[in-house]
Amino acid sequence: MTQTARPISADTDNSSGPLAVGPDFGRPWLAEFRQAAAKTFARVGYPSATDEDWRYTPLAPLTQNHFRTIPAAGAVSRDAIAHLSLASRGFYELVFVDGYFSAALSQTTGLSGLIEFHNFQGAAGGESDRIAKYLGHELPSGINGFAALNAASFSDGVFLYIPAGVTVDKPIHILWATTRHNHPVMVYPRGLIYACSQSRAVIVQTYADLDSDHPVFTNVATEVIAGRGSHLELIKIQRQALLGLHMANEAVHVHGSATFQSLAMNLGAVLTRNNLSVHLAEPFAQATLNGLTISAGSQRVDNHTLLDHARENCPSHELYKSLLAGNAAGVFRGKILVRPDAQKTDSKQTSKAMLLSDSAVMNSQPQLEIYANDVKCTHGSTTGPLDDEQLFYLQSRGVSAQQAQALLTYAFAGDVLDRIIDPAAREFISVLVAEALSRLHIAPVEL
């Protein structure tokens, strides 16, 4: 059951006017793609509280605000994004401002000799044909209203095509930055990543708001194809302003003998909803899904995952952890689906939450749906405060109460950090975690 869609216009608030269909860049296929998505959104609208998949996701902050789309990128200096940039750490970097690609702020020297990368607006010829072939294939607009809204309205997007056998020597950072506006705004980051057979790459995506005094609604759609034998690590860092709203639909198709690993790191926004679907489509495909949430105040983070095992001999591992303080609330709803042809599946799913206050809340719903008889699947979920016995043990050996709390908290988060494959990304994210924990008034660890 859905509620009626609220129309959105590019130059008025979302209480009047037609849905703003984004530019087609002179491509008939894109115009058709957008119009179909707009019709879908008009039919289904936003999910309602009666929808089981959305009953823990309060959409009032979204429906009560009058968001406007952004017709052009705001002016941003390199200094303004310096605290978000990873170029100084040696990463390749593609920067999008208010949803539009900025060549001036990007750092891509050497990348063009390895892979093809294009923004949707600038792609032409064969690149445009590739986008037309794959866009919307893994993430059809009918999945939910937010996917339809993104497909109809995105202003630009990024397409990464990693040729067969290529190893990208440094991580690729895609920064989605939203500038300051005097009213609530919405942006639609759109990503399409194709890693061909036997290729290797690490891709980091950051979503951030620049000094926003008003809510920013970031509606993300990302599609990933991991070709046979490829190795792809995809890291997502959500660090929006605390007024922000973040909705993400991400879909991954993993071919035979390919390895896909992800990390969803949630730090900002008052409301975050991540939908991640991974399809293990051929034998010996494998996936590892990791998540780390650090939230406080009235923040709510909902992580929903699907590991779809379609064929035999496809291992998967999943670890999502949450550190919740204040009145924060978290949700983990993960499903492992094992289809009839997926014999010899080996899958493990774990959700752990540490509650740092009496008013923090966690809802965890691990699920198994198995239609094969030769499988090994497990799931587990734990939620609770810091362990009093561990705190007492540390303090009995001369560690202060504050430092004992810091050690246990960092160790809890470190379990996820240790799983990051790329050392440069692991180092940077460890710094982010330390900063986030310090905002919860947890002292730095003294070793």
N, C-alpha and C positions, 0 to 999 in steps of 0.2 A: 504494500500500500504506500503510495507516495502523496505528497502534498503538491498543490499547484505550483508550477514554476514561477518565480518572480522574474519579470523581464529586466534586462540589464542593457543600458545604453552607453555608448562611448562618451557622450557629452552631457548626460543627465544622470541622476541617481537611479537606483534600481527599483524605484516605485512607479516609473512610467517609461514609455518608449519601447521599441523593439529590442530584442537581443542583438548585441553588436557582433556581427559576423566579421571576422578579421580579414585582412587583405589576401587576395589570391596570387599576388605577384605576377599577374599575367598568365597564370597556368590554369587551364580549364579543369584539370583533375582536382586541383586544390579547392577551387570554387565549389565543385560538386561534393567533395569531402566535407567542407565546412557546412554547406547547406543541409546535408544529411544529419550532421551532428546537431545543428540548431533545431531541426525538427525533433530529434530525439530528446533534447533538453526540454523543449516545449511540452513534450508528452510526459516525461517522467519527473522533471523538476528535481529539487533537492530530496534526499531521503528523509523519511519521517521517523519520529520516535517509536512508531509501531513496527518498524523494520528491525528484525532481530539483530542483524549485523550492525545496526547503528544505534541501538538503544542506550549505549553508554557514551555516545558522542553528542554532547549538547550543541545544537546548531543555532541556538538563540543569538550568540554573538555575531553570527554570520547574517541571519535574516533580519536582525534589528538594526544593522548599520546600513548606511546608504553609500555603497561602494561605487567608485567610478573607474573605468578603464583609463589608461594613460596613453594619450595619442602620440607622444614622442618622448624620447629619452631625455631626462634631466641632465643638466650640466654637472659633471663630476670630474674632479682633478685626481691625479694619481695619488696625491697625498691623502685624499679623502678615503681611499680604499686601501691605504697602506697596511692598516691593521688587519685587513681581511686577505690581502694578497699572499700567495705562496711562491711568487716568482723569486724572491730573495732566498728561498730555500732550495732553489734549483728546479722547481716545477715548471713545466710548460703551463701557460695560463690563457684561458679564453674568458673574456669579461663581457657580461651582459648587464646593461643598465636599464632598469624599468622594463625588462623583457626584450630589449633591443641590443644587438651585438655592437660592441665598441672595439674597432680595430686599433684605435689609438691607445687604449688602456691594456690591450692584450699583449702577451709576451710569447711569441710562437717561433722565434728563430730556431731553425733546425727541425721543427716538427713537420713542415711540409715535405721534407725529404723522406719522411718515414710513413706518414699516413695521409689520407684525405680528410680535411675538416672544412666544413662549410656552415654558414648560417643559412637558414631557409630562404631568407630574402635575397641573399647573394648567390645562391646555387644556380647553376645553369647547365644546360646540355645533359651529359650523362649523369652528373650529380643529381640533377632534378629528377631524372628518370629513376634513380635508385631510391630517392626519398619517396617518390610516388609508389614504388613497388612495396616498400616496407612500412610506410607510415600507417598506423592504425591496425596493422596486421596482428600484433601481439596484444594490443590494448584497444579493442573496439569501443566506440563511444557509448555503446549500449550497456557497458558494465555498471555504470551509475551516472547520476546527473553531473557530478564533478568532472568525470572523464569527458562527457559530452560537451560541457561548458568549455573546457580547455580546447578540445578539438575545433570548436566553432570559433573561438575568440583569440587564440594565441597570436601575438604580434610578430614573433620571430621564433627561431629555435636553432638548436645545434645538431649537426649530423657528423658523427665520427665514423669513418670507414677505415678499419685497420686491415691492410692486405694480408694475404696468406703468408705465413712464415715470418712475419715481421715482429720483432721484439722492440717495443717502445722503451727507450733507455731511461726515461724519467717519468714520474707520474704526470698526468694531465689534470690540471685544476680548472674546473668550470665554475666561475663565480657569478652568481645571480644576485645582484645588488639592487635594492629599491631605494630611490632618493626620497628626500623629505617633501611632503605635500601638506597643504592646509585643509585637507579633507581625506576621508578614508578612500583608499585606492585598492585595486586588484590587479595582479599580474599573473601571467600564464606561462611559466617556464615549460618548454617542450624539448625533450631530448630523444634522439634516435642514435643508437650505438650498434655498429655491426663489427664484430671481431671475427675475421675469417679464420679458416682452419690453420692450426699450429701457430697462431699469433699469441702475443703476450702483452698485456697492458694493465696499468693501474690508473683508475680514473676517480678523482675526488670532485664531488659537487658540493658547493657551499651556498646556502640561502641566507641572506642577511638584509636587514633594513638599516638605512643610514639615518640615525637621529630622527626617527619618526615620532611626531606628536599625536598621530592618528593611526587607527588600525590599518594594517596592510594585510590583505587577503592574498596569499600565495597559493595558487592552484596548479600543482605540478603533474605532469604526465611524462613518463620516461619508458622507452621501449628498448630492450637489449636483446641481441642475438649473439650467442656464443657458438662459433663454428666448431666443427669437429677437431678435437685435440687442442683447442685454444685454452688459454689460462687468463681469466679476467677477474680483477679485484675492483669492486665498485664500492666507494665510500661516500656516504651522504652525511653532511653536517648541517643540521638545522639550528641556526643561531639568530633567529629573528628577534626583533624587539618584543618586550613582554606584552605589548598590546596586539601583537600580530596573530594571525590565524594561518595555519598551514595545513593544506590538504594535498595528499600525494597519492597518485596511482602509478605503480611501477610494475612492469611485466617483463619477465625474462624467459627466453627460449634457449635451452641448453642442448646442443647436439651431442652425438656420441663421443665418448672419451674426453669431453671438455670438462674443465674445472671452473666453476663460478663461485666466488666468495663475495659477500656483502657485509657492510657495517652501516647500521642506521643509528646515528648519534643525535639525540634530541636534547637541546639545551635551552632554546628560547621559545617564544610564542605562548600565548595564554591557552590556545587550543591547537593541538597537533593530532592529525589522523594520518597514519601511514598504511596503505594497502600494498603489500608486496606479494606478487604471485610468481612462482618459479616452476616452469614446466620442464621436467627431465624427460626429453622426448625420445631419446635413443639409448641403446645399451651403453653402460659404463659412463654415462654422464654423472657428474657429481656436483653437489652444492653444499656450501656452508653459509648459514645466515646468522649474523651476530647483531645485537642491538644493545645500546647503552643509553639510558635516560637519566638525566640529573635535573630534577625540578623542585620548585618550592612555591610558596605563596598559593595562588589559586590556579596554577597551571594544571592542565589535563593533557595527557599524552596517551593516545590509543594506537597500539601497534597490532595490525592484523596481517597474518602471513598465511600463504598456502604453498605447500611443497607437493607438487603434482607428479607422482611417479607413474610414468606411462609405460616404461619398458623395464626389462630385467637388469639386474646387477647395477643398480644406481644408488650409491650411498648418499646420505644427506645427514647433516648435523646442524643443530640450531641452538643458540644460546642467547637469550634476551635477559638483560639485567636492568633493574630500576632502582634508583636512589631517590626517595621521596621525602621532602621535608614540608613543614608548614601545613597548609590545607591541600597540598598537591594530590592529584589522583592519577592513577595509571591503569591501563588496560592492556592485557596481552591475550589475543585470541589467535592461536596458531593451529592450523589443520595440516595433518599429513594424510594425503590421499594416495592409496596404493591401488592401482587399477589391476584388472585380471591378468594382463600380460607382464606385470611388474614383479615376477618371481625373483627370489633372492635379493629383495630389497633390505637394506640395512639403514635404519633411520632412527635418530635420537633427537628428542626435543626437550629443552629445559628452559623454564622461566623462573627467575629468582628476583625477589623484591626485598629491599631493606627499607623499613619505615623509620625515619629519623624524628618523627613526632607522633603524638597520640592521635592527631587528626588527619594524618595522611592515610590514603585508601588505595588498595590495589585489588583489581579484579583480574584473575587469570583463568583462562579457559582453554587448556590444551585439548586437542581433539585428534583421534585416530579414526580413519575410515578405510577399511582394508577389504579388498576383494580378491586377494591372492592368498595361497595357503603356505608358501615357503618363504616366509619373511621374518625379519627381526626388527621390531619397532617398539620403542619405549618413549614415554613422555613423563615429565615430572614438573612439579611446581611447588615453590616454597615462598612464604611471605612472613616477615617478622622483623622485630627491632634488632639492634645490635645485641650480640650475645653477651649476657651479663657475666657468664663464666669466663669468657675470653677477656672481657674488660678487667675482671678481677685478677686474672692470671697476669696480665701485663702490668697492672698497677702494683701487684705484689712483688714485682721485680724492678720496681723503681721508676716505671714509666708513668708520667702524669696522666690524669684522666683525659685531658684534652688530646694529648699525644696518642693515647691508647685508642681513642675514637678515630683519630686521623689514620692511624696505621690500619685499623680494621676496615675503614671506609675505602681507603686507597687500594687495599688488597682486594676488596670486593669488585671495584671497577677494573683493577689490573688484570683480572682473569679474562676480560674481553679484550683489553688492549694487547695482551700477549698474543692474541690470535691474528692481529694485523700482520699481513705478510710483508709489505713493503716497509723497510726500516725508516725511511724518511717520513712517510705518513704516520708511522707509529710514534715517532719522536714528537711530531707536531701535535698530534691528537693527545698525547700524554700531557703536554703543556695546557691544552684546552681543558682537559679534565681537572688538572690542578687548579686552574683559574675558576672553573665552575664550582668546585668543592669549597674554595675559599669564600665564594659568595654565600655559601651555606654556613659560614663561620666555623668551618672545620680547619684546624691549624695545618700548615704545611708539615709533611712528614720529615722528621729529623733522623737521619741514618748515621 
